[in-house]
Amino acid sequence: MPTPPRILVLGSLPADLAAQLAGARLTPAADPVAAMDCLLAEPFDGVLTDAATAREVLAAQRRDAIVLAHMDKGAAVLDAQSVITWVNPAMQRLCHGVALGRTMMEALGATTLVSEVADPLSAARGGTPVNFRLYRPASADRPYLDVTIQPVVNSSGAVDQQIAIVRNITPEVEQQRKLDALHQAGRELADLDPDQLAEMNVPTRVELLKQNLRRYIRDLLHYDIIEVRLLDRRTGELRALLEDGMTSTAARRELFARETSNGVTGYVAATGQSYLCMDTAGDPLYLEGATGARSSMTVPLKYHDEVVGTLNVESPRLAGFGPDDLQFTELFSKEIATALHTLDLLTAQQSCTAAQSVDLINREISIPVDDILASSAVLLGQFEETHPAVADQLRRILAGARLVKESLRKVERDLQGEQPGRRSTPLAGRRILVLDAEERTRKSAHLMIAQLGAEVETVASAAESIALLKVIPFDAVLMETKPADLGGFDTYCRLKAARPGVRIAMTTGFGYDSAHSIVKARADGMEYVLFKPFRQDQLLKAILDPAASPVTPPPALQGVAATSKIA
C-alpha cells in the first residue's frame, strides 16, 4: 500500500479541496515563518496554500529582496563552517572576485583583524555573536571594514548558519586619524620650552610659526593657496602674517574687520563666522586673492571666543570646499589661535628693534635685580630697629631696584603702543611673588606672568620671600612646596603672617610631599596647587578666582578654563 503524501498547508483550505486530500497527511502552518521551520525540520512532498497567502508571501519576499539589494551595508549568509552561501550586491562589491563558496576572510581579502576575542570566527561558529574590524591593504578605497556576525541556532541548539553584516568604515577611520593629526599638529605649533622661547626675538617667533603653519596646512589640510592675517585690536586692521599663492595686490591689500567693503576676510573678522564662497564670480563679498580662484573658504581665528585673526584658503575649482573641509579647518583654526597667543604674536608685526632690545635687557636683568631686592629686604629686617640710617639706605636700594624694573616696563609699553590706563592683559596692575629654588622656574615665571601684565619678583629662599613680602604689598605668592631653608607649611604660615590676606598657592613638580605641606595648607584654607611647568589658565584661575576673592576679573579673562581645586 503506497505511503500517503505529506503536504504542508499554509493558510486555510476550501472544504471541497480538503475532502479531495482526505488520504494525505496534512501538516498545518500558522504563518510563513512556521512553514519555513517545518520545511527545514522535516521532508514534505508538497506545499499547499491559497492565492491570497501566496501573494502575501511573494510580496514579502520581493520586499525583502529589494531591501537587501539596496542596503549600503554588505550582508551575507554563511554556513556552519563560515563559508559564504549568499550575498547581497553591496557585499559582492566589497569582495575580491566571486564570493560564493569561499570563506568570508578569503572573499574580502583581509589580512589584519582587530577584535576583543582571539578568533571571532570560531566564536561565531560556537554560537557567540561577534564584532570585529578588518584591514585590507589591497583595497585602496575601502581598506577598513566593520563586521558583525550573528549565529543562527537550530532547534537542536547547533549553529547551522550565520548572518554577517559588513560596513565600510574607512571614512570614519580616516576622519579620526585626521583629527588626531590636527590636535598633534596644534600641540607642536608652539612646542617650545620657556628658555627656548625667551631666547627668540619677535621675527624669529613669527618665522617659526610661518614655517609650522605652512607645513601643517599643506600636509594635513592639503591647501596650497593660503593667507593668514592677524587682527590689530586697537585699529581693527587685519595685518598679513603669511600668504602663499596670492597675488601681490591681494597680499598688500589693506583690510579691516568690517562687514562691508573689506571682502570676505573683513566680514569674517567682524562677525566671527566662517564663510564658504562657492563661486567667486557671483559673490558680492569676494575680492580677488589668487589668480584663477573659483571658490574660497575663510574662517576666524578665535582665542577664548575673541577673534584674533583669519585664515583664508582658495581653490581653482567651483565649490572647492565642503562641510568636511570647513569642519577640519575650523578645528585647526583653534590650534592656530592658541599658538598665536602662546608665542605672543598678536602684536609681533608692530614690534621694532628697540622693543626687542628692551625685552632682551629685561630678561637679562630680571633675576639679578630680584636678588638685589631680596637681599635688601632681608638686611632691612635685620637693621630696621638697630641701625635706622642703614635701614633708610636699604629702602632707597629697594625703591631704586623696583624703579629700574618699572622704567623698563614703561619703555616696553610705550614702544608697543599701549595707551595709558588701558588694560590689555588680565593681570595688569597685579604684583606677584614667586618662591622657587630653580632659576629655570623663576625665569619661566618672569616670562609668562609678565606677558599677562603683572609685576613679578622672584626669590630662591623662604627667608627672602618672607622679608620681601613685609616691605612690598604683593597680591599673590606662588611658593614651591619644599623650600630648602624652611619647611613648606612653616613658610606658608609665615607668609600669611607677614601679609594677612595675601593669596598663596603652592607649586609642585609632582615630587612626593613627605612633610604633607599641601595637605596642611589645604586644611588652613589654601585652595590651589599649580603644577610645573605653569599653564596660563591655571595661573590665572589661582590668582583671580572670584569664588576665592572679591576681585572681579577683567574682560580679557572671560572664558578662561578653570584650574582644578584640591580635592
Secondary structure, 3 states (H helix, E strand, C coil): CCCCCEEEEECCCCHHHHHHCCCCEEEEECCHHHHHHHHHHCCCCEEEECHHHHHHHHHHHHHHHHHHHHCCCEEEEEECCCEEEEECHHHHHHCCCCCCCCEHHHHHCCCEEEECCCCHHHHHHCCCCEEEEEECCCCCCCCEEEEEEEEEECCCCCEEEEEEEEEECHHHHHHHHHHHHHHHHHHHHCCCCHHHHHCCCHHHHHHHHHHHHHHHHHHHHCCCEEEEEEECCCCCEEEEEEEECCCHHHHHCCEECCCCCCHHHHHHHHHCCCEEECCHHHCCCCCCCCCCCCEEEEEEEEECCEEEEEEEEEECCCCCCCHHHHHHHHHHHHHHHHHHHHCCCCCHHHCCHHHHHHHHHHHHHHHHHHHHHHHHHHHHHHHCCCCHHHHHHHHHHHHHHHHHHHHHHHHHHHHCCCCCCCCCCCCCCCEEEEECCCHHHHHHHHHHHHHCCCEEEEECCHHHHHHHHHHCCCCEEEEECCCCCCCHHHHHHHHHHHCCCCEEEEEECCCCCCCCHHHHHHHCCCCCEEECCCCHHHHHHHHHCCCCCCCCCCHHHCCCCCCCCCC
